[in-house]
Amino acid sequence: MTPEFLSAIVDTLLPGDHSAMPLPTGTAAGVTARLERLGGTAHDTVLAAIARAGHGEEAFVRADAAGRIASVRHVEAEMPEAFRALIAFVLRDYYEAESVLLAMGWRAEPPQPAGHVLTPFDDALLEPVIRRARMWR
């Protein structure tokens, strides 16, 4: 499968978002590169089915967004379990990408050994509990 075809699929599934919280496309987040390195996996069946539904890899790449989405939806209906496995793979890879984490305002580095910075606790939050009468006998 060509890199252009894989990019077209990944970017159809993960088009990114350019609203208030701009998210990168799947290809920009590195999902396509990971999918390329995994060649010969169970996902190849789904990818080949998408190519067939899109009348070939080149035709799928040249198709507009509506045409690509129609091809993907056809394969989703045809082989839901295998398609779901592909989606789980690309979503996991996407939401673990540093560029996506940073776009969502999260830290990209692991929580250890530095841990997470917590805001100081406000004791006023406990006032309703402290004022409440004893609830047990």
C-alpha positions, 0 to 999 in steps of 0.5 A: 500500500502506498504512503499516499493511500495510507495518509488518505485513509488516516486523514479521512478517519482523523481529519484534525480540527481547526476550531478553538482547540486545533488538533493535527490530522492523523498523518501530522500526528504520525499515525500513518508512519506507524501504520506503514511500519506495521505492514502485513498485519490484520489491518491489511484486510481492512485497508485492502477492502477500503481500496476496493470500495474506493475503486483502487488506491489512486482513485481513493487518494484523488477522491473528495472527502465525501467519496472517501467517507462513503468508501470507509463507511461501506467497509465499516458495514461490510466488516465491522469487527476488523474495522473496529480493530483498525479504528482502535489502533489509529485512535490509540496511536493518535491520542498518544502522539505528543502533538495531540497531547500538547494541542489538548493542553496536556503534558507530553512527558510521562508523569513519573518521576516528577509527578503531577503538579496539584493546585493547593487544596482549598479547605473551604470545600470541606465546610459542608461536610464538617457542618453536617451532623454525624451520619452513622450510629 
